[in-house]
Amino acid sequence: MSVGSVSPLILLSTVREEKERRICEESLVEFTKRAFHIIEPGVKFVDNWHVHAIAEHLEAITYGKIDNLLVNIPPGTMKSILISVTWPAWEWTMFPNLRYLGASYGSDLAIRDASKCRDIITSEWYQRKWPHVQMKAGEDQKLKYALTQGGWRMATSVGGRATGEHPDRKIVDDPHNAKQAESQAERTAAITWFDRTLSTRGQSRNAKTVVVMQRLHEQDMSGHILNDIGGYEHLCIPMEYVPTKRATSLGWKDPRKKKGELLWPELFPDSTVLRIKKLLGSYGTSGQMQQNPVPEGGGMIKTKKFRLWPAAKALPQFEFIVQSYDCAFTENTLNDPTALSVWGVFTYEGIRQGMVLDAWDEYLEYPELRKRVIANWKTEYGYIQKGGPLTKPRKPDIVLVENKASGQSLIQELRRSNVPAYAFNPGTADKIARAHQAAPVLELDILWIPESAKLPGQFATWAEPFVTQLSKFPVAEHDDYVDTYSQVVIYLRNAGWFELPIAEDRESDKIAREPKINPYAA
């Protein structure tokens, strides 16, 4: 058919199609804009300068300008869509023989991104422009699919299968679960997999590696790459601007000028950022939002956030009483003693609050400890204030004991004695991890300690050792009080006594939906 016999409308459509194809091939951002309706139907694409920054560095890998890339950026900022979804689909338009290995802390997340990428390349929009990119019959599986021209994509988990595969691109998107990253065992397992398994894949193909994540700990995978491995281009974009002279090898610098200027005010305005900071606490904010995890040291637990309950004021009516024990059956003063902290839950100014009602630590052998715990359970907390409101005393509703070797026999004995003992299971989280998990509750200004009757403006005398140890953690000589504190705060939070939304581990990567949803919030 000659050009003259073609309908002007068809000819115009062909010209537009060809123009769009060229624009998409020349720019990952333009490709992402036009493919966005496929992976996020009904959601408006909202552009921002950081999208172009990430795309620029990915394109540099495509064209051989840089080899490996580390991206640190807050969740919800389109990192997974760009790096794990549209970049492979975009590269395949030009190089359909490329092989990709994608990993995340959970295989379901890696599968999710691989599936979205497949949705793009099998779409009518993509096939009109790049019909040479075809799925290979019989090799279209959930964990791995292949193209007719030799390219493939495999999804796995950090710690999962990677042996036997030789990719051209290794994408590690969120290698740590935010709730588990404070655990040294969890971090070590992820880093060991990265060093001993992933690093050996694709050597014969000169594979490039892209790691993208929020900072969660000084010794997370980003810290390992920056401090121990090297050789990675580092693109670091905090939520709030911190003046820096840092530039990447491409000459890219953060375009913001004013300290505290927001990353993406259209989706993360001041009100949203303030809410996220409140949920995460200071340590979580420093790492997950600012990409600068606070060094482990004194002041991890912000004891100045404890509020003083005036000595002259009647205690509130407690709705729930918890005794929290950290048990150690020993008289050896070189080890930690057994410790107890008692907490009362009450409502004040319409908000649930918590108050430390007692705290002590002592070196006790098991028989003496058992008697002490049973006797303490019979203690009633609260009192009647003469001339003031009535405060009905009550016994503890529950006795928390960590479900570890030193506590299991005690738990069994207490239950046989009709003491409401609860076996607290911290999972894989270590002491530091638990302290960080409890930190956001303390920073909500809802935890109280009674004021000293003799020393106005100071905590009650019995509470001073408790507060002192918490303030020095993790460099204090002992941490028994810290365990009772984090244990009870995590328990009360998880049981719903404190109305604290929990931040998600991984962003939903929704770019703009009405109403806007904070991707950090559950």
C-alpha positions as CSV (number, residue, x, y, z in Angstrom):
1,M,0.0,0.0,0.0
2,S,1.4,3.4,-1.0
3,V,1.6,6.3,1.3
4,G,-0.9,8.2,-0.8
5,S,-3.5,5.5,-0.3
6,V,-3.2,5.6,3.5
7,S,-5.8,7.4,5.4
8,P,-4.5,10.7,6.9
9,L,-5.8,9.6,10.3
10,I,-3.9,6.3,10.1
11,L,-0.8,8.1,8.9
12,L,-1.1,10.6,11.8
13,S,-1.6,7.8,14.3
14,T,1.5,6.0,12.9
15,V,3.6,9.2,13.2
16,R,2.5,9.8,16.7
17,E,3.2,6.2,17.7
18,E,6.7,6.4,16.3
19,K,7.3,9.7,18.0
20,E,6.2,8.3,21.3
21,R,8.3,5.2,20.8
22,R,11.4,7.3,20.3
23,I,10.7,9.5,23.3
24,C,10.2,6.5,25.5
25,E,13.5,4.9,24.4
26,E,15.4,8.1,25.0
27,S,14.1,8.6,28.5
28,L,13.3,6.3,31.4
29,V,11.2,8.9,33.0
30,E,9.1,9.4,29.8
31,F,8.7,5.7,29.5
32,T,7.6,5.4,33.1
33,K,5.0,8.2,32.7
34,R,3.5,6.5,29.7
35,A,3.5,3.0,31.2
36,F,2.2,4.2,34.5
37,H,-1.4,3.6,33.7
38,I,-0.7,-0.1,33.2
39,I,0.8,-0.8,36.7
40,E,-1.3,1.8,38.6
41,P,-4.6,2.1,36.8
42,G,-6.6,5.2,37.8
43,V,-3.6,6.8,39.6
44,K,-2.2,10.0,38.4
45,F,1.6,10.2,37.8
46,V,3.1,13.0,39.8
47,D,6.5,14.1,38.6
48,N,9.3,15.4,40.8
49,W,13.0,16.1,40.5
50,H,14.0,13.0,42.5
51,V,12.4,10.8,39.9
52,H,14.7,12.2,37.3
53,A,17.7,11.8,39.6
54,I,17.1,8.1,40.1
55,A,16.4,7.6,36.4
56,E,19.5,9.5,35.4
57,H,21.7,7.1,37.4
58,L,19.9,4.0,36.1
59,E,20.4,5.2,32.6
60,A,24.1,5.6,33.4
61,I,24.2,1.9,34.2
62,T,22.4,1.1,31.0
63,Y,25.0,3.0,28.9
64,G,28.1,1.8,30.9
65,K,28.9,5.1,32.7
66,I,28.7,3.5,36.2
67,D,28.8,-0.1,37.3
68,N,27.0,-0.4,40.7
69,L,24.5,1.9,42.4
70,L,23.3,2.3,45.9
71,V,20.1,4.4,46.4
72,N,19.0,5.5,49.9
73,I,15.6,7.2,49.9
74,P,12.5,7.1,52.0
75,P,9.7,4.7,51.3
76,G,6.7,5.8,49.2
77,T,8.9,7.8,46.8
78,M,8.5,5.6,43.7
79,K,11.8,3.8,44.1
80,S,10.5,0.3,43.4
81,I,8.4,1.4,40.4
82,L,11.4,3.0,38.8
83,I,14.2,0.5,39.7
84,S,12.3,-2.8,40.0
85,V,9.5,-2.4,37.5
86,T,10.0,0.1,34.7
87,W,13.8,0.1,34.3
88,P,14.0,-3.6,33.2
89,A,11.0,-3.1,30.8
90,W,12.6,0.0,29.4
91,E,16.0,-1.7,28.9
92,W,14.4,-4.6,27.2
93,T,13.1,-2.3,24.4
94,M,16.7,-1.9,23.4
95,F,18.4,-5.0,24.8
96,P,15.9,-7.9,25.0
97,N,18.8,-10.3,25.8
98,L,19.4,-8.8,29.3
99,R,18.9,-11.0,32.4
100,Y,17.6,-9.8,35.7
101,L,17.7,-11.2,39.2
102,G,15.5,-9.3,41.6
103,A,15.5,-9.8,45.4
104,S,13.8,-8.4,48.4
105,Y,13.5,-9.3,52.1
106,G,10.4,-11.2,51.1
107,S,10.0,-13.2,47.9
108,D,6.4,-12.0,47.6
109,L,7.6,-8.4,47.1
110,A,10.2,-9.5,44.5
111,I,7.4,-11.4,42.7
112,R,5.1,-8.4,42.9
113,D,7.6,-6.2,41.1
114,A,8.5,-8.8,38.5
115,S,4.8,-9.3,37.8
116,K,4.2,-5.6,37.3
117,C,7.2,-5.6,34.9
118,R,5.6,-8.5,33.0
119,D,2.3,-6.6,32.9
120,I,4.0,-3.8,31.0
121,I,5.8,-5.9,28.4
122,T,2.7,-8.0,27.6
123,S,0.4,-4.9,27.4
124,E,-1.1,-3.8,24.1
125,W,0.6,-0.4,24.6
126,Y,4.1,-2.0,24.9
127,Q,3.6,-4.6,22.1
128,R,2.5,-1.9,19.6
129,K,5.8,-0.2,20.0
130,W,8.2,-3.1,20.7
131,P,6.7,-6.2,19.2
132,H,10.1,-7.9,19.2
133,V,9.9,-8.3,23.0
134,Q,8.0,-11.5,23.4
135,M,7.5,-13.9,26.3
136,K,8.9,-17.4,25.6
137,A,6.3,-20.1,25.5
138,G,6.5,-22.5,28.4
139,E,8.8,-20.2,30.4
140,D,6.4,-17.8,31.9
141,Q,6.3,-18.7,35.6
142,K,5.7,-16.7,38.8
143,L,9.3,-16.9,40.0
144,K,10.9,-16.7,36.6
145,Y,9.9,-15.8,33.0
146,A,12.0,-15.6,29.8
147,L,11.9,-13.7,26.5
148,T,12.4,-15.2,23.1
149,Q,15.6,-13.2,22.5
150,G,17.4,-14.6,25.6
151,G,16.5,-12.2,28.3
152,W,14.8,-13.4,31.6
153,R,13.8,-12.2,35.0
154,M,13.9,-14.2,38.2
155,A,12.4,-13.2,41.6
156,T,13.9,-14.4,44.9
157,S,14.3,-13.4,48.5
158,V,17.3,-12.2,50.4
159,G,18.7,-15.4,51.6
160,G,16.9,-17.4,49.0
161,R,17.8,-19.1,45.7
162,A,20.4,-17.4,43.5
163,T,22.9,-20.1,42.7
164,G,23.1,-21.4,39.2
165,E,21.8,-18.1,37.7
166,H,24.0,-15.7,35.8
167,P,22.2,-12.3,35.4
168,D,23.3,-9.1,33.8
169,R,21.5,-7.0,36.4
170,K,21.1,-7.7,40.1
171,I,18.4,-5.6,41.8
172,V,18.2,-5.7,45.6
173,D,15.1,-3.7,46.7
174,D,14.6,-3.4,50.4
175,P,17.0,-6.2,51.7
176,H,15.9,-5.7,55.3
177,N,12.5,-5.8,56.9
178,A,12.1,-2.6,58.9
179,K,10.9,-4.4,61.9
180,Q,13.8,-6.9,62.0
181,A,16.7,-4.7,60.8
182,E,17.7,-3.9,64.4
183,S,18.4,-7.5,65.0
184,Q,22.1,-8.3,64.5
185,A,21.3,-11.8,63.5
186,E,18.9,-10.7,60.8
187,R,21.3,-8.1,59.4
188,T,24.2,-10.6,59.4
189,A,22.1,-13.2,57.5
190,A,21.2,-10.7,54.8
191,I,24.8,-9.4,54.4
192,T,26.2,-12.9,54.3
193,W,23.8,-13.8,51.5
194,F,24.8,-10.7,49.7
195,D,28.5,-11.4,50.1
196,R,28.7,-15.1,49.6
197,T,25.8,-15.8,47.2
198,L,24.7,-12.8,45.2
199,S,28.2,-11.4,44.7
200,T,29.2,-14.6,42.8
201,R,26.4,-14.4,40.4
202,G,26.9,-12.9,36.9
203,Q,30.6,-12.5,37.1
204,S,31.1,-13.9,33.6
205,R,28.6,-11.4,32.3
206,N,30.0,-8.4,34.1
207,A,26.7,-8.0,36.0
208,K,25.8,-4.7,37.5
209,T,24.2,-4.4,40.9
210,V,21.6,-1.9,42.2
211,V,20.7,-1.8,45.9
212,V,17.8,0.5,47.0
213,M,16.6,0.9,50.5
214,Q,15.8,3.1,53.4
215,R,18.5,3.3,56.1
216,L,17.6,1.2,59.1
217,H,20.8,0.8,61.1
218,E,24.4,1.8,60.9
219,Q,25.4,-1.8,60.1
220,D,22.6,-2.5,57.6
221,M,23.4,-3.5,54.0
222,S,24.0,0.1,53.0
223,G,26.4,0.6,55.8
224,H,28.2,-2.6,54.7
225,I,28.5,-1.4,51.1
226,L,29.7,2.0,52.0
227,N,32.1,1.0,54.8
228,D,33.3,-2.4,53.8
229,I,32.8,-3.0,50.0
230,G,33.0,0.3,48.1
231,G,32.8,0.7,44.4
232,Y,29.2,1.8,44.4
233,E,27.8,5.1,43.2
234,H,25.8,6.5,46.2
235,L,22.6,8.4,45.5
236,C,21.3,9.6,48.9
237,I,18.1,11.6,49.0
238,P,16.7,12.5,52.5
239,M,13.1,13.6,53.1
240,E,14.2,16.9,54.6
241,Y,17.2,18.6,53.0
242,V,20.4,18.7,54.9
243,P,23.0,21.1,53.3
244,T,25.8,19.0,51.7
245,K,28.5,19.4,49.1
246,R,28.1,15.7,48.1
247,A,27.8,15.0,44.4
248,T,27.8,11.8,42.4
249,S,30.2,11.0,39.6
250,L,27.6,12.2,37.2
251,G,27.8,15.7,38.7
252,W,24.3,15.4,40.3
253,K,23.7,17.4,43.5
254,D,20.6,17.7,45.6
255,P,18.8,20.7,44.0
256,R,17.3,21.9,47.3
257,K,18.9,25.0,48.9
258,K,17.1,25.5,52.2
259,K,17.7,23.3,55.2
260,G,14.6,21.3,56.0
261,E,13.1,21.7,52.5
262,L,10.9,18.7,51.7
263,L,11.6,16.0,49.2
264,W,8.2,15.8,47.6
265,P,5.8,18.4,49.1
266,E,3.0,17.5,46.7
267,L,2.7,14.0,48.2
268,F,4.5,14.6,51.5
269,P,3.5,18.0,52.8
270,D,4.6,19.3,56.3
271,S,1.6,17.8,58.0
272,T,2.3,14.3,56.6
273,V,6.0,14.5,57.4
274,L,5.3,15.6,61.0
275,R,2.9,12.7,61.5
276,I,5.5,10.2,60.1
277,K,8.2,11.5,62.4
278,K,5.9,11.1,65.3
279,L,5.2,7.5,64.4
280,L,8.8,6.6,63.8
281,G,10.4,8.4,66.7
282,S,13.8,10.2,66.5
283,Y,15.9,7.1,65.7
284,G,13.5,5.8,63.0
285,T,13.2,9.3,61.5
286,S,16.9,9.7,61.3
287,G,17.3,6.4,59.5
288,Q,14.2,5.8,57.5
289,M,13.5,9.4,56.5
290,Q,16.9,11.2,56.6
291,Q,19.0,8.2,55.6
292,N,21.4,8.8,58.4
293,P,20.9,6.2,61.2
294,V,22.0,7.6,64.6
295,P,25.2,6.0,65.8
296,E,24.6,3.5,68.6
297,G,25.5,5.2,71.9
298,G,24.1,6.9,74.9
299,G,20.8,8.6,74.7
300,M,19.1,6.0,72.6
301,I,16.1,6.1,75.0
302,K,15.0,9.7,75.4
303,T,14.3,9.6,79.1
304,K,13.6,13.4,79.1
305,K,10.3,12.4,77.3
306,F,9.0,10.9,80.6
307,R,6.5,13.3,82.1
308,L,6.3,14.1,85.8
309,W,3.0,13.3,87.6
310,P,2.7,16.0,90.3
311,A,3.2,14.7,93.8
312,A,0.3,16.8,95.1
313,K,-2.1,15.3,92.5
314,A,-4.1,12.2,93.1
315,L,-3.1,9.2,91.0
316,P,-5.4,8.6,88.1
317,Q,-7.9,5.7,87.9
318,F,-5.9,2.8,86.4
319,E,-7.6,0.7,83.8
320,F,-4.9,-2.0,83.5
321,I,-1.9,-2.9,85.6
322,V,1.2,-4.7,84.3
323,Q,4.2,-6.1,86.1
324,S,7.1,-6.6,83.8
325,Y,10.0,-8.9,84.9
326,D,13.5,-9.5,83.5
327,C,14.5,-12.6,85.3
328,A,18.0,-13.8,86.1
329,F,18.5,-16.6,88.7
330,T,21.9,-15.7,90.1
331,E,23.7,-14.1,93.0
332,N,26.7,-13.2,90.8
333,T,26.8,-9.5,90.8
334,L,28.9,-9.5,87.6
335,N,25.7,-10.5,85.7
336,D,22.4,-8.6,85.4
337,P,20.1,-8.9,88.4
338,T,16.4,-9.7,88.2
339,A,14.4,-6.5,87.6
340,L,10.8,-5.4,87.8
341,S,8.9,-2.4,86.6
342,V,5.2,-1.9,87.2
343,W,3.0,0.1,84.8
344,G,-0.5,1.4,85.0
345,V,-2.6,2.4,82.0
346,F,-5.1,5.2,82.3
347,T,-6.9,7.8,80.2
348,Y,-5.9,11.4,80.5
349,E,-7.2,14.3,78.5
350,G,-8.9,11.7,76.2
351,I,-5.7,9.8,75.4
352,R,-4.4,6.5,76.8
353,Q,-1.3,7.0,78.9
354,G,1.1,4.8,80.9
355,M,2.7,5.4,84.3
356,V,5.6,3.7,86.0
357,L,4.3,2.7,89.5
358,D,7.3,0.8,90.9
359,A,10.7,-0.5,89.9
360,W,13.4,-2.5,91.6
361,D,16.2,-4.9,90.7
362,E,17.9,-7.4,93.0
363,Y,20.1,-10.5,92.8
364,L,17.9,-13.5,93.6
365,E,18.1,-17.3,93.4
366,Y,15.1,-19.1,91.9
367,P,13.2,-20.1,95.1
368,E,13.4,-16.6,96.5
369,L,12.4,-15.0,93.2
370,R,9.4,-17.3,92.9
371,K,8.2,-16.2,96.3
372,R,8.9,-12.6,95.6
373,V,6.9,-12.6,92.3
374,I,3.9,-14.2,93.9
375,A,3.9,-11.8,96.8
376,N,4.3,-8.8,94.5
377,W,1.3,-9.9,92.4
378,K,-0.9,-9.4,95.5
379,T,0.2,-5.8,95.7
380,E,-2.5,-3.2,95.0
381,Y,-1.6,-0.1,93.1
382,G,-3.4,3.2,93.4
383,Y,-4.9,4.9,96.5
384,I,-7.7,7.1,97.8
385,Q,-6.7,10.7,98.0
386,K,-8.3,12.5,101.0
387,G,-10.4,15.4,99.9
388,G,-9.8,14.5,96.2
389,P,-11.1,12.1,93.6
390,L,-11.3,8.4,94.4
391,T,-8.7,6.2,93.0
392,K,-9.6,2.5,93.4
393,P,-6.6,0.3,94.1
394,R,-6.2,-2.8,91.9
395,K,-3.9,-5.8,91.7
396,P,-1.9,-6.4,88.5
397,D,-3.9,-7.7,85.6
398,I,-1.0,-9.5,84.0
399,V,2.6,-10.5,84.9
400,L,5.0,-10.3,81.9
401,V,8.0,-12.6,81.9
402,E,10.2,-13.0,78.8
403,N,9.8,-16.5,77.3
404,K,13.5,-17.4,77.5
405,A,15.3,-20.3,79.3
406,S,15.5,-18.4,82.6
407,G,11.8,-17.5,82.6
408,Q,10.1,-20.6,81.3
409,S,10.2,-22.5,84.6
410,L,9.0,-19.4,86.5
411,I,6.1,-18.9,84.1
412,Q,4.9,-22.5,84.7
413,E,5.2,-22.1,88.4
414,L,3.2,-18.8,88.4
415,R,0.4,-20.3,86.3
416,R,0.1,-23.2,88.7
417,S,-0.2,-20.7,91.5
418,N,-3.0,-18.9,89.6
419,V,-0.9,-15.9,88.8
420,P,-1.8,-14.5,85.4
421,A,1.6,-14.9,83.9
422,Y,2.2,-14.0,80.2
423,A,5.1,-15.4,78.3
424,F,6.5,-12.5,76.3
425,N,8.2,-13.6,73.0
426,P,10.5,-11.0,71.6
427,G,11.1,-13.0,68.4
428,T,14.5,-12.4,66.8
429,A,14.8,-8.8,68.1
430,D,17.7,-8.2,70.4
431,K,17.8,-5.7,73.2
432,I,18.7,-2.7,71.0
433,A,16.0,-3.7,68.5
434,R,13.4,-3.8,71.2
435,A,14.4,-0.5,72.6
436,H,14.0,1.1,69.2
437,Q,10.6,-0.5,68.8
438,A,9.5,1.0,72.1
439,A,10.9,4.5,71.4
440,P,8.0,5.9,69.3
441,V,5.6,5.4,72.3
442,L,7.9,7.3,74.7
443,E,8.2,10.1,72.2
444,L,4.4,10.5,72.1
445,D,4.6,12.2,75.6
446,I,2.2,9.7,77.1
447,L,4.5,8.0,79.6
448,W,4.7,9.3,83.2
449,I,6.7,8.8,86.4
450,P,5.5,10.1,89.7
451,E,7.2,13.2,91.1
452,S,9.2,13.1,94.3
453,A,7.3,14.4,97.3
454,K,10.6,15.7,98.9
455,L,12.3,16.9,95.7
456,P,9.9,18.9,93.6
457,G,10.6,18.7,89.8
458,Q,12.4,15.3,90.1
459,F,11.3,11.8,89.7
460,A,10.4,9.7,92.7
461,T,13.5,8.4,94.5
462,W,12.8,4.7,93.7
463,A,12.5,5.6,90.0
464,E,16.0,7.2,89.7
465,P,18.0,4.0,89.1
466,F,15.4,2.9,86.5
467,V,15.6,6.2,84.6
468,T,19.4,6.4,84.9
469,Q,19.9,3.0,83.4
470,L,17.5,3.7,80.5
471,S,19.3,7.0,79.8
472,K,22.7,5.2,79.5
473,F,21.6,2.3,77.4
474,P,23.3,0.6,75.5
475,V,26.5,1.6,77.3
476,A,25.3,1.1,80.8
477,E,26.8,-1.7,82.9
478,H,23.4,-3.5,83.2
479,D,20.3,-3.5,81.1
480,D,17.7,-5.3,83.2
481,Y,15.5,-2.3,83.7
482,V,15.7,-1.6,79.9
483,D,14.3,-5.1,79.2
484,T,11.4,-4.6,81.5
485,Y,10.6,-1.2,79.9
486,S,10.8,-2.3,76.2
487,Q,8.9,-5.5,77.0
488,V,5.9,-3.8,78.6
489,V,5.8,-0.9,76.1
490,I,5.8,-3.3,73.1
491,Y,3.2,-5.5,74.8
492,L,0.8,-2.6,75.6
493,R,1.3,-1.2,72.1
494,N,0.6,-4.5,70.4
495,A,-2.4,-5.2,72.7
496,G,-4.0,-1.9,71.6
497,W,-3.7,0.0,74.8
498,F,-1.7,2.7,73.1
499,E,-3.2,4.0,69.9
500,L,-0.1,4.2,67.9
501,P,-0.3,3.4,64.2
502,I,2.5,1.1,63.0
503,A,4.7,2.1,60.1
504,E,4.7,-0.3,57.1
505,D,7.8,-2.2,56.2
506,R,7.6,-1.3,52.6
507,E,5.9,1.5,50.6
508,S,2.8,0.8,48.5
509,D,4.5,2.9,45.8
510,K,1.2,4.6,45.0
511,I,2.0,7.9,43.6
512,A,-1.2,10.0,43.9
513,R,-4.6,8.8,44.9
514,E,-7.5,10.6,46.4
515,P,-7.5,10.7,49.3
516,K,-3.8,10.7,49.7
517,I,-2.5,7.9,51.9
518,N,0.7,8.1,54.0
519,P,2.7,5.1,52.8
520,Y,4.4,4.8,56.2
521,A,1.1,4.2,58.0
522,A,-0.7,1.0,58.4
